[in-house]
Amino acid sequence: MAVNGRPRGGGADAMLRLMRFVEAGGRRLVALEPELEVVRGLVEEAGFECKLEERPRQLLLEIRPADDDEALLLFDAADSSNLGWFSRCQFYVDGYTGAVLQTPFTIANCREHGEVATDRLQLALSTEVPVGLRMPGNLAVNERDIYGLLFRFLSAMLKTGVAVCGRGSVEALAGVYRNPGSRGPRRRRRG
């Protein structure tokens, strides 16, 4: 028996019946179908402006803080001056690949005139993820939990910080400032 198009009862079993799976090279993947307006609403509620672009197997977001006085708290975990931030953070990024650990997210720095734009990031949400992926809190993969995880990640980017572990394609942005009245790139403070 279904209520509002969803099977009644059954908990996790009912959720599995609703999920779409894809086979790729012997691997079984969960095919997520995030709703663009829900994602846009979550991003705005977390304090960001965004541009959304649907691509094959991912949803690409370019995010920037809605408030010009806010900075993205993406810091270098190896820098000893960030020890306080590191102990509070809930999300870690592999600096080489940009993968946000235990999530279906990948981030990348935006570039402007060949330099890192410190006021925005690209965030890709994979829409095909391995069945066995376990997110923080041991959550299974489904759209509802992805929405909650996305909101927590974005909130951390403005409040508690996100650590970049290792060197590679993603550069830390912590310790930067914005020129007053400018939406242009911020520069790292020196010395």
C-alpha positions in Angstrom: 0.0 0.0 0.0 1.4 3.4 -0.9 0.8 6.8 0.7 1.8 9.9 -1.4 3.5 7.6 -3.9 5.7 6.0 -1.2 5.3 2.6 0.2 3.8 2.6 3.7 5.9 1.0 6.5 9.0 -1.1 5.9 11.6 1.6 6.9 14.9 0.9 5.1 13.3 -1.8 2.9 10.7 0.7 1.6 13.5 3.3 0.9 15.5 0.7 -1.1 12.4 -0.1 -3.2 12.2 3.6 -4.1 15.9 4.0 -4.9 17.1 3.7 -8.5 20.2 1.6 -9.0 22.7 1.6 -11.9 25.2 -1.1 -12.9 28.6 0.2 -14.2 31.4 -2.2 -14.9 30.2 -4.7 -12.3 29.7 -1.9 -9.7 26.3 -1.2 -8.3 25.6 2.5 -7.8 22.7 4.5 -6.3 21.3 7.0 -8.7 20.3 10.2 -6.8 17.8 12.6 -8.2 18.3 15.9 -6.3 15.6 18.5 -6.9 17.2 21.8 -8.1 14.9 24.1 -6.2 15.4 22.2 -3.0 19.2 22.4 -3.4 19.0 26.1 -4.3 16.8 26.7 -1.2 19.3 24.9 1.1 22.2 26.8 -0.3 20.5 30.1 0.2 19.4 29.2 3.7 23.0 28.3 4.6 24.0 31.9 3.6 25.3 31.5 0.0 24.4 32.6 -3.5 24.8 30.0 -6.1 24.8 29.1 -9.8 23.5 25.5 -10.5 24.4 23.4 -13.5 23.2 19.9 -14.2 25.9 17.7 -15.8 25.9 14.0 -16.5 26.3 12.2 -13.2 26.7 15.3 -11.1 25.2 18.6 -10.1 27.7 21.5 -10.2 27.3 24.5 -7.9 29.3 27.6 -7.8 28.9 29.1 -4.3 29.8 32.4 -2.7 28.8 33.9 0.6 25.7 36.1 0.3 27.1 38.5 2.8 30.2 40.3 1.5 31.7 40.3 5.1 31.7 36.5 5.3 34.8 34.5 4.4 35.0 30.9 3.3 36.7 29.0 6.1 38.6 26.5 4.0 41.9 26.1 5.8 45.2 24.1 5.5 45.1 21.3 8.1 48.9 21.0 8.0 49.4 24.6 9.1 50.1 24.6 12.9 48.4 27.9 13.3 45.1 26.2 12.3 45.1 23.7 15.2 42.1 25.3 16.8 40.1 25.2 13.6 41.2 21.6 12.8 39.9 20.3 16.2 36.5 21.8 15.6 35.9 20.9 11.9 33.5 18.2 10.8 34.5 18.0 7.2 37.9 17.2 5.6 38.9 17.6 1.9 41.5 15.6 0.2 43.7 18.4 -1.2 44.9 16.3 -4.1 41.5 15.2 -5.5 39.1 17.7 -3.9 36.9 14.9 -2.5 35.1 15.8 0.7 35.7 12.7 2.7 32.7 10.4 3.5 30.4 12.5 1.2 29.4 12.5 -2.5 30.9 16.0 -2.8 34.0 17.3 -4.5 35.2 20.9 -4.4 37.5 23.0 -6.5 38.8 26.5 -6.3 37.4 28.9 -8.8 39.9 30.9 -10.9 39.8 34.5 -12.0 42.5 35.9 -14.3 44.7 32.9 -13.6 44.6 33.3 -9.8 42.5 31.6 -7.1 39.3 33.5 -6.6 39.0 33.5 -2.8 35.4 34.5 -2.6 33.8 31.4 -4.2 34.2 27.7 -4.7 32.8 25.0 -7.1 31.1 22.1 -5.4 30.1 19.0 -7.4 27.5 16.7 -6.0 27.8 13.2 -7.5 24.4 11.8 -8.5 25.7 8.3 -8.9 27.4 7.0 -5.8 28.6 3.5 -4.6 25.9 1.5 -2.8 28.3 1.0 0.2 29.1 4.7 0.7 28.6 5.6 4.4 28.3 9.2 5.2 29.0 10.8 8.6 26.8 9.4 11.3 26.7 6.1 9.3 23.8 7.4 7.2 22.8 5.5 4.1 22.7 7.4 0.8 19.4 9.0 -0.2 18.3 12.5 -1.3 16.9 13.5 2.1 20.2 12.7 3.9 22.2 14.3 1.1 20.2 17.5 1.6 21.0 17.5 5.3 24.7 16.8 4.7 24.9 19.6 2.1 23.4 22.1 4.5 25.8 21.0 7.3 28.8 21.2 4.9 27.8 24.7 3.7 27.2 25.9 7.2 30.7 24.6 8.2 32.2 26.6 5.3 31.0 29.8 7.1 31.1 28.9 10.8 33.4 26.1 11.9 35.7 25.6 9.0 36.6 22.8 6.6 40.1 21.3 6.6 42.2 20.7 3.4 44.4 17.7 4.0 47.4 17.5 1.8 48.7 19.6 -1.2 47.3 19.4 -4.7 44.5 20.8 -6.7 42.6 22.5 -3.8 44.1 25.6 -2.1 43.1 26.7 1.4 41.3 30.1 1.6 41.5 30.8 5.3 43.4 33.9 6.4 42.1 36.0 3.5 40.3 39.3 3.6 38.0 41.1 1.2 38.7 44.6 0.0 35.9 46.8 1.4 33.1 47.4 -1.1 34.5 44.9 -3.6 33.2 41.5 -4.7 36.5 40.8 -6.3 39.2 38.4 -5.2 40.6 38.6 -1.7 44.3 38.3 -1.1 46.1 36.4 1.6 47.4 38.6 4.4 51.1 38.7 4.4 53.5 38.8 7.3 
